[in-house]
Amino acid sequence: MTMRWIARREFTERLRDGRLYWAGGLVAVLLFTALAVGWAHQRGAHAEQVAAQAMDYRDWLHQDKRHPHDAAHQGMHAFKPEPPLSMVDAGINPYIGSTVWLQAHRQSEVKFNAAQDATGLQRFGNLSVGWILQVLGPLLVIVLGFNAFAGEREQGILRQTLSLGVAPLRLLAGKALALSALLAVLLVPAALVAAVAVAVGAEPGGRVDALLRLGAWSLGYAVYLGIFVCLVLGVSALSSTSRMAITVLLALWIGQAVMAPRVLSELSRTWFPSPTRLAFNQALGAELKAVSNQVWQQNFGTTERWGRDVPLSKWGIALRLDDQASYPVYDRHYGRLWDTWEQQQKVQEWSGLLLPLLAVRSFSMGMAGTDFSHHRRFTSAAELHRRHIQDLMSKDLVAHADPLGDRHFSYQATPELWATVPPFDYHPPDAGWALLHQARSFLVLCAGLLLAAAFAAFATLRQRAL
């Protein structure tokens, strides 16, 4: 009895009992619905981002004559691009914001997240392809395979099969192949449609990169679902009845999908606590003040602002010194905060050895370009652009300093100065960068697959004694 024959028999039986049509059909409908909704949202968000960025820069260029410091306080806005794969996994984007105000003297937080504008239904989460595969994908595997061994044991078929000399591991491989084929029947068409949608939604220059990301993203989910194929078959092999098998598997599914992620999230915050907003702002403000006083004392011999020792003719020099001294302070405080968040994420990724959902969630967001690593890179790029604007404005004030000091605020810069500031043009990193940053979560998934396969093999070999 060959493995191919076993797989064909299992596949045919699943088609006959109707589970694939009912359970699989429901999942397929949800997948295509989520993909359609995600595609529409991604296209709309991308169009809004492009239009808003162009309009904001046009407003900057069309300023009338004014004092450069006033222009710096008006600032510009940086809008985070909507990645093509956000249509399959929006990640943290709806919760962490999309717009940064590039104002003078202050590094701003990202604002205007979609969750702020949502109704109470936002509590239930967003329907996305990623969420369906993460939560409902394992449930589908359970429905299709919970009685793969236990059902045959109840009917006496399993004993007869083994008595014919069929190797237990070959039997396991055949059932795993059949279960994988059943999943492929549902998911491969959805993957092809997603590839077309991503190709259409991506910019012409980024189309290949988007498809590479989608390919790696799909591979991650193949490994993830493979873990559950092995777990379901292993539990079925160890269970004396189908009822026991599905009870154990549903308990494991509820624990992984509902309870454990929340527990691990709280544990990661306990092990790597992040400061409250108030504590962070207080610490940042105190160091900024101390550094500013030190700079003024070293350069002007006083900490008094705009007194006799520091006339307004030195306004540009003082602002430039203040700003350049503040840059390392912002880097330290925001860097420590971001590093803490990434440490929390590492805890959850390593937990993927026991809870594959945590590992695949991180990998999915990373390849989709909607995780914190991508957000941090965008925020850093926006902050560098803010500093460039501020340095250009301060440089112009130094060049046009009023030697008398009493006509300082009468200086009006021309629109030629505004044109020296380039538009904010951010390009997300490529698929290789994303895969490198998600190497740990992918390796955890692969390790989880090996452990699950070893468990399934052990359970299949042990069933001879049952």
C-alpha positions in Angstrom: 0.0 0.0 0.0 1.8 3.1 -1.2 1.8 6.5 0.4 0.1 7.9 -2.8 -2.7 5.4 -2.6 -3.3 6.3 1.1 -3.4 10.0 0.3 -5.8 9.4 -2.6 -8.1 7.4 -0.3 -8.1 10.0 2.4 -8.6 12.8 0.0 -11.6 11.0 -1.6 -13.2 10.3 1.8 -13.0 13.9 2.9 -14.7 15.0 -0.4 -17.5 12.5 0.2 -18.3 13.4 3.8 -18.8 17.0 2.9 -16.6 18.6 5.5 -14.4 20.2 2.8 -17.4 21.8 1.1 -19.0 23.2 4.3 -16.0 24.2 6.5 -13.7 24.9 3.6 -16.3 26.8 1.6 -17.0 29.1 4.6 -13.3 29.8 5.0 -12.9 30.4 1.3 -15.8 32.9 1.3 -14.2 34.7 4.2 -10.8 34.7 2.5 -12.1 36.3 -0.7 -14.3 38.8 1.2 -11.3 39.8 3.4 -9.1 40.1 0.3 -11.7 42.3 -1.5 -12.1 44.6 1.6 -8.3 44.8 2.1 -7.7 45.6 -1.5 -10.2 48.4 -1.5 -8.8 49.8 1.7 -5.2 49.6 0.5 -6.0 51.4 -2.7 -8.0 54.1 -1.0 -5.3 54.6 1.7 -2.5 54.7 -0.9 -4.3 57.3 -3.0 -5.0 59.5 0.1 -1.4 59.3 1.2 0.0 60.3 -2.2 -2.4 63.2 -2.5 -1.9 64.4 1.0 1.9 64.3 0.7 1.8 66.3 -2.5 -0.7 68.8 -1.1 1.3 69.3 2.0 4.5 70.0 0.1 2.7 72.4 -2.2 1.5 74.3 0.8 5.1 74.5 2.1 6.4 75.9 -1.3 3.5 78.4 -1.6 4.2 80.2 1.7 4.5 84.0 1.4 7.5 85.9 2.6 7.9 85.2 6.3 10.4 84.7 9.1 12.2 81.4 8.7 11.5 80.5 12.3 7.8 80.9 11.7 8.1 78.6 8.7 9.9 76.0 10.8 7.1 76.0 13.3 4.5 75.5 10.5 6.6 72.6 9.4 5.6 69.8 7.1 3.9 66.4 7.5 5.2 63.0 6.6 2.6 60.4 5.6 3.5 56.8 5.9 3.0 54.9 2.6 0.5 52.1 2.6 2.4 48.9 1.6 0.8 46.7 -1.0 0.6 43.7 1.3 -1.4 45.6 3.9 -4.4 44.2 2.0 -3.7 40.8 3.4 -2.3 41.8 6.8 -2.8 45.4 8.2 -0.6 44.5 11.2 -0.2 47.4 13.6 -1.0 50.1 11.1 -4.6 50.7 12.2 -3.4 51.2 15.8 -0.1 53.1 15.6 -0.8 56.0 13.3 0.2 57.2 9.8 1.2 60.9 10.0 4.1 62.7 11.6 4.1 66.5 12.0 7.7 67.7 11.3 7.6 70.7 13.6 10.4 72.9 14.9 12.4 71.8 18.0 10.4 68.7 18.8 10.3 65.2 17.6 6.6 64.3 17.2 4.8 61.1 17.7 2.9 59.4 14.8 -0.8 60.4 14.9 -4.1 59.8 13.2 -4.5 56.0 13.6 -7.6 54.5 12.1 -8.6 52.8 15.4 -9.2 56.3 16.9 -12.0 56.8 14.4 -13.5 53.4 14.7 -16.8 52.4 16.4 -17.1 50.0 19.2 -17.0 47.1 16.7 -13.2 47.8 16.5 -12.9 45.7 19.7 -13.5 42.6 17.6 -10.6 43.2 15.4 -10.2 43.6 11.7 -11.2 40.9 9.2 -8.1 40.2 7.2 -6.6 37.3 5.2 -3.8 37.1 7.8 -6.3 36.9 10.7 -8.4 34.2 9.0 -5.3 32.0 8.3 -3.9 32.5 11.8 -7.1 31.8 13.7 -9.5 29.9 11.4 -6.8 28.0 9.5 -5.9 25.7 12.4 -9.6 25.2 13.1 -10.1 24.1 9.5 -7.3 21.6 9.8 -8.9 20.3 13.0 -12.3 19.8 11.3 -10.8 18.0 8.4 -8.4 15.8 10.2 -9.5 15.2 13.8 -10.6 11.6 13.1 -7.9 10.7 10.6 -6.6 7.9 13.0 -9.2 7.9 15.8 -12.1 7.4 13.4 -10.4 4.4 11.8 -9.6 3.0 15.2 -13.3 3.1 16.2 -14.3 1.4 13.0 -11.6 -1.3 13.2 -10.1 -0.1 9.9 -6.8 1.0 11.5 -6.0 -2.4 12.9 -6.7 -4.1 9.6 -4.5 -1.6 7.8 -1.6 -2.1 10.1 -2.0 -5.9 10.0 -1.4 -5.7 6.2 2.1 -4.6 6.9 1.7 -0.9 6.2 4.5 1.0 7.8 3.0 3.5 10.4 5.2 6.4 9.2 4.1 5.7 5.6 0.5 5.8 6.8 1.2 9.1 8.6 2.8 10.6 5.5 -0.1 9.6 3.3 -2.7 11.2 5.7 -0.5 14.3 6.0 -0.3 14.6 2.2 -4.0 14.2 1.8 -4.7 16.8 4.5 -2.2 19.2 2.9 -3.8 18.6 -0.6 -7.2 19.5 0.9 -5.9 22.8 2.2 -4.1 23.5 -1.1 -7.4 23.1 -3.0 -8.8 26.0 -0.9 -5.8 28.2 -0.4 -3.9 28.0 -3.7 -6.7 29.8 -5.7 -6.8 32.4 -3.0 -3.1 32.9 -3.1 -3.2 33.3 -6.9 -6.0 35.9 -6.6 -3.9 37.7 -3.9 -0.9 37.7 -6.2 -2.9 39.4 -8.9 -4.3 41.9 -6.4 -0.9 42.7 -5.0 0.6 43.1 -8.4 -2.1 45.5 -9.4 -1.9 47.5 -6.1 1.8 47.9 -6.1 3.7 50.7 -7.8 5.3 49.6 -11.1 8.8 49.9 -9.6 7.9 47.9 -6.5 5.8 45.1 -8.1 8.5 42.5 -8.1 9.4 43.2 -4.5 5.8 43.0 -3.5 5.4 39.6 -5.1 8.6 38.4 -3.4 7.2 39.5 -0.1 3.9 37.7 -0.9 5.8 34.5 -1.8 7.7 34.6 1.5 4.5 35.4 3.4 2.8 32.5 1.8 5.7 30.2 2.7 5.4 31.2 6.3 1.7 30.3 6.4 2.4 27.0 4.7 4.8 26.1 7.5 2.3 27.3 10.1 -0.5 25.2 8.8 1.9 22.3 8.4 2.5 22.5 12.1 -1.2 22.0 12.7 -1.4 19.2 10.2 1.2 17.3 12.2 -0.4 18.2 15.6 -3.9 17.1 14.5 -2.7 13.8 13.2 -0.6 13.2 16.3 -3.4 13.9 18.7 -5.8 11.8 16.5 -3.3 8.9 16.7 -3.1 9.1 20.5 -6.8 9.4 21.0 -9.0 6.3 21.5 -12.1 8.0 20.1 -12.9 10.8 17.6 -14.8 12.6 20.4 -11.7 12.7 22.6 -9.5 13.9 19.7 -11.7 16.8 18.8 -12.2 17.8 22.4 -8.4 17.9 23.0 -7.8 19.7 19.7 -10.5 22.4 20.3 -9.1 23.0 23.8 -5.6 23.5 22.3 -7.0 25.8 19.6 -8.9 28.0 22.1 -5.8 28.2 24.3 -3.6 29.2 21.4 -6.0 31.6 19.6 -7.7 33.3 22.6 -6.0 32.9 25.9 -2.2 32.4 25.5 -1.5 35.4 23.2 -2.9 37.8 25.9 -1.0 36.1 28.7 2.3 36.2 26.7 1.7 39.9 25.9 1.3 40.7 29.5 4.3 38.7 30.5 6.5 40.4 27.9 5.5 43.8 29.3 6.3 42.6 32.8 9.8 41.3 31.8 10.6 44.4 29.7 8.4 47.2 31.1 8.0 50.3 29.0 7.5 53.8 30.6 4.1 55.5 30.8 3.6 58.5 28.5 3.9 60.9 31.4 7.1 59.3 32.7 8.6 59.3 29.2 7.8 63.0 28.5 9.1 64.0 31.9 12.4 62.3 31.5 12.8 63.6 28.0 11.9 67.2 29.0 14.3 67.2 31.9 17.3 66.0 29.8 16.4 68.4 27.0 16.4 71.3 29.5 19.7 70.2 31.1 21.4 69.8 27.8 20.1 73.2 26.5 21.4 75.0 29.7 24.8 73.3 29.3 25.0 74.4 25.6 24.1 78.0 26.4 26.5 78.1 29.3 29.4 76.8 27.2 28.7 79.1 24.2 27.2 82.3 25.8 28.3 82.1 29.4 24.7 82.2 30.6 21.5 80.2 30.7 19.2 83.2 30.5 17.4 83.3 27.2 17.7 86.4 25.1 19.1 88.6 27.8 21.9 91.2 27.6 24.6 88.5 27.0 22.6 86.9 24.1 21.1 89.5 21.8 18.6 88.6 19.2 21.3 88.9 16.5 22.5 85.5 17.8 19.1 83.9 17.5 20.0 81.7 14.5 23.2 80.5 16.2 21.4 79.7 19.5 18.6 77.8 17.8 21.1 75.8 15.7 23.1 74.9 18.8 19.9 74.0 20.8 18.5 71.8 18.0 21.8 70.0 17.3 22.3 69.3 21.0 18.8 67.9 21.3 19.2 65.3 18.5 21.2 62.8 20.6 18.7 63.2 23.5 15.8 62.3 21.3 17.8 59.4 19.8 18.6 58.0 23.3 15.1 58.3 24.7 13.1 57.1 21.7 15.8 54.5 21.0 15.4 53.0 24.5 11.6 53.0 24.2 11.7 51.4 20.7 14.3 48.8 21.9 12.0 47.9 24.8 9.1 47.3 22.4 11.3 45.1 20.2 12.4 43.1 23.3 8.8 42.5 24.1 8.3 41.3 20.5 11.2 38.9 20.8 9.6 37.3 23.9 6.5 36.6 21.9 8.4 35.4 18.9 10.4 32.8 20.9 7.1 31.7 22.5 6.1 30.6 19.0 7.9 27.3 19.8 4.9 26.5 21.9 2.4 28.9 20.4 2.9 29.0 16.6 0.3 31.8 16.3 2.7 34.3 17.9 5.6 33.4 15.5 3.4 33.5 12.4 1.8 36.8 13.4 5.2 38.4 13.7 6.4 36.9 10.4 3.2 37.9 8.6 3.3 41.5 9.7 7.0 41.7 8.9 6.7 40.4 5.3 3.6 42.6 4.8 5.5 45.7 5.9 3.1 46.4 8.7 5.2 45.5 11.8 7.0 47.7 14.2 10.4 47.4 12.4 9.0 49.0 9.3 7.2 51.6 11.4 10.4 52.5 13.3 12.3 52.9 10.0 9.6 55.3 8.7 9.6 57.3 11.9 13.4 57.6 11.8 13.3 58.8 8.2 10.6 61.4 9.1 12.8 62.6 12.0 15.8 63.0 9.8 13.8 65.1 7.4 12.5 67.3 10.2 16.1 67.9 11.3 17.1 68.8 7.8 14.3 71.4 7.6 15.3 72.9 11.0 19.0 73.1 10.1 18.2 74.9 6.8 16.0 77.4 8.6 18.6 78.0 11.3 21.4 78.3 8.7 19.4 81.1 6.9 18.8 82.9 10.2 22.6 82.8 10.9 23.3 84.2 7.4 20.8 87.0 7.8 21.4 87.9 11.4 20.7 91.6 12.2 23.8 93.1 13.7 21.8 95.6 15.7 19.4 93.0 17.0 16.3 95.3 17.0 15.2 94.4 13.5 15.6 90.7 13.8 11.9 89.8 13.4 11.5 92.1 10.5 13.6 89.8 8.3 11.4 88.0 5.7 12.7 85.0 3.8 11.6 84.6 0.2 10.0 81.5 -1.3 13.4 80.6 -2.7 14.3 79.4 0.7 11.3 77.1 1.0 12.3 75.5 -2.3 15.7 74.4 -0.8 13.7 71.9 1.3 13.2 68.7 -0.7 9.9 66.8 -0.5 9.6 64.0 1.9 10.0 60.9 -0.2 10.1 57.7 1.8 10.6 54.2 0.2 10.1 51.2 2.5 12.9 48.6 2.6 12.9 45.7 0.2 11.9 42.1 0.8 15.4 41.0 1.7 15.5 43.5 4.6 12.2 42.3 5.8 13.1 38.7 5.6 16.4 39.3 7.5 14.5 41.1 10.3 12.0 38.2 10.4 14.6 35.4 10.3 14.0 34.6 14.0 10.3 34.2 13.7 10.6 32.1 10.5 13.2 29.8 12.2 10.9 29.4 15.1 8.1 28.3 12.8 10.5 25.8 11.1 11.6 24.5 14.5 7.9 24.2 15.5 7.2 22.2 12.3 10.1 19.8 13.2 8.8 19.4 16.7 5.2 18.8 15.5 6.4 16.3 12.9 8.4 14.4 15.6 5.4 14.4 17.9 3.2 13.0 15.0 5.8 10.3 14.2 6.0 9.3 17.9 2.2 9.2 18.3 1.8 7.1 15.1 4.5 4.6 16.2 3.0 4.3 19.6 -0.4 3.5 18.4 0.6 -0.1 17.8 0.5 -0.5 21.5 -3.0 0.9 21.9 
